[in-house]
């Protein structure tokens, strides 16, 4: 494992660990008594690890060699396009077909699901 991979792994564990811990605490009711201003602050705090994970991914791409950077950029773009297509389609299903609402907070998990599904099929940077 090279230096860029090690940094990526450590950063991902820290950011996604914080994200998971905060959301598990919220799901189990640890923050139910928050006032609106506190709830707003908590929402911003929970969003910080998401921003951190996106930065982690982009920093890893920047720190990697040219082939890995190009390959990951292609995977990132394809996954984002798939996630936007799925999210937009679901949004129209909500609007016109009375599909149940899904929170936009699910976009990052959807992105990484699309990233994981599409990555094995994208093996070259061309």
C-alpha positions, 0 to 999 in steps of 0.5 A: 500500500503506497502513501496515498492509499494509506492516507485515503484509508485513514481519512475514510475511516475517520470521516465515515466513522464519525458519520456513522457514530453521529447517525447511529446516535441520532437514530437511537434518540440521543439528539431528540431534545434539540431545539431548532437551532441545535438541530440545525447545528447538528445537521451541519455537523453531520454534513461535515464528514460527508464533505470530508469524505468527498475531499478525501476521495479527491485528495487521494486521486490528486496524490495518486499516479497519473493512471490511477488519477485518470481511472478514478476520475472516470469512475467518479464521473460515471458514478456521479452521472448514475447517481444523478440519473437515479435521484432525478428519476426517483424525484419524478416518481415522487412528483408524478407517481406518488412514490415514497419520499427519499431524503436527499441525504441518501445521495452520498450513499447512492453515489458510492453504491453507483461507484462500487457497481460501476468501478469493476466495469471501468478498467481503463482510463480511455 
